């Protein structure tokens, strides 16, 4: 009968294991954070639509992306979810700050529409946009928002628009400060990502955030 004795790892092998751990750990951690940010960022294959929707909030990057969509011929109208002196059913207005900036950027004033009232949440914005689309008999819209906001926007809009026969395409702002591969290098990125995951979790329980 032969007896096999366990031998302790040699010192050189132990060092090699530590080296591999030191080298691979940061890579795996980077990929993990990249995946966490990447889950929040979604985008649909864009096709020609009746209108491009500019959600309120965010910075000028959202407006710039919406204007680019309009000017490229992908959308005939620019719909802004922002307060303005709007008649029932909405109407062409450039009286809001975003509307004025859109005109300055080259959007025809008669192609700018605004939903009724100030929306307190993405859910309210989606409902207001749905009402406008049904009133104007639109069939396809492109919703522009910040990259980290696209996942939640897609979930909410498709839930609100379910059964309406209206296609909702979500487009993240390009050249945005928030990138799935770099968000974790800034405090702003951490705050934004954690906040968005909290709102997504709340959404699962039927709690509507902003």
Secondary structure, 3 states (H helix, E strand, C coil): CCCCCCCCCCHHHHHHHHHHHHHHHHHHHHHHHHHHHHHHCCCCCCCCEEEEEECCCCCHHHHHHHHHHHHCCCEEEEEECCCCCCCCCCEECCCCHHHHHHHHCCCCHHHEEECCCCCCCHHHHHHHHHHHHHHHCCCEEEEEECHHHHHHHHHHHHHHCCCCCCEEEEEECCCCCCCCCCHHHCHHHHHHHHHHHHHHHHHHCCCCCC
